[in-house]
Amino acid sequence: MTARTRTSVASGTMTVGAGLVLLGVSATVYLVLSARAVGPREFASVSTLWTLVYTFGIGAFLPFEQELGRALAGRTEVGRGGAPVVVRTAQAAMVTLAVLLAAGALLSQALVGRLFDGRWTLLFALAVAVAAMAAQYVTRGAFSGSGRFGWYSAQLGIEGGVRIAGCAVLFVVGVHSVGPYAWLLALAPLASVLLTVPGTRGALTPGPPAPWAEVSANLGWLLVATVCAQGVANAAMVAMALLAPGGDAAGQFLAAFVIARVPLFLFQAVQAVLLPGLARALATGDRARFRHESRRVLTATGAVAVAGVLGTAALGPQVLRLAFGAEFALGRADLVVLAAATGLYMIALVFQSGVVALERHRDNAVGWAAALAVFVLCCLIPVSALHRVELALVSSCAVAACLLAVRLRDGVKP
């Protein structure tokens, strides 16, 4: 990796970080205000919608950003135009979206009845949100792979700004029903795509044809890995709804999870630019730089994780009550467990970026699939619903981090 490229990656991290700060703030604002507006019981439906949007939106389409970013960065490094690979990736994402929407239509009765308390508007909002996220991740792949981090940050910032403004308006005018908040979750990413899609023109430089293998050879493994990773990250809310039905447990849990996962928002900026940077290092054969950058990011991530656990232990319950209100409460020990799981998850994501950059996609998929299996098995242990889910989170994140660390170590041995 050249000095110019290293500078670009560092500045890219800062630029994307600016957008992610606003996006992270918007997530907190949205969840806090919607929880206060609709109350703990109704917030359970909002938490389920949030979980499904980010499990399937990210799980199904983040691989397209990763593969497009990797392929486009590789082409850029050797002076080959990227338009064909962008088009191929967009086509593959559209096929995946069509499959997801068809599956949602077939399962619509069960989804609405068991998860959305009979509200069809939440299912329609889910469909729009997932479609918008499909477009988001393809455009983000084009932005990150071509080094256009300003556009990447703008898309994040626009989504966050629309969400904050819309949620504030709904709260101030006294909206207490779930529907408008659900639609806001869908319309914010849609607006961000419409306003930033012109920025992809810079990545559409003519180049040699892109065979399907260039963008699809690893997509199957990436899809498995990302869906499983998002399951580990987000399925806890759905698990709470299924294990403790008929109450506000899922809403209470999500409120606590928001507080415990604040460090994850800080980490996402690094993740967004880490994979293309590692891919460039490998494209030029600079494995020493690859190892150095991986260690540097891992050290920073570990520091953020430890700070998150300590901060949650000191102030978690107070922050939870201050943000969400007196109706929302969870014990200090429970919040610390959730913060520890978040730290382990971030560390696993660092290892994942290295494994994917090494194109060891099968190893990545196996690691996350094993972690999700551990999550499911822990949910079967005959203890309280909260303790089952907490054990599932910590155990699954630890398994993912350990397995991916071993695979990354094997891949970077001199």
Secondary structure, DSSP 8 states (H G I E B T S, - for coil): --HHHHHHHHHHHHHHHHHHHHHHHHHHHHHHHHHHHHHHHHHHHHHHHHHHHHHHHHHHHHHHHHHHHHHHHHHHHTT---HHHHHHHHHHHHHHHHHHHHHHHHTHHHHHHHTSTT-HHHHHHHHHHHHHHHHHHHHHHHHHHTT-HHHHHHHHHHHHHHHHHHHHHHHHTT--SHHHHHHHHHHHHHHHHHHHGGGGGGG----S---HHHHHTTHHHHHHHHHHHHHHHHHHHHHHHHHSTTSSHHHHHHHHHHHHTHHHHHHHHHHHHHHHHHHHHHHTT-HHHHHHHHHHHHHHHHHHHHHHHHHHHHHHHHHHHHHH-TT----HHHHHHHHHHHHHHHHHHHHHHHHHHTT-HHHHHHHHHHHHHHHHHHTTSSS-HHHHHHHHHHHHHHHHHHHHHHHHHHHS--
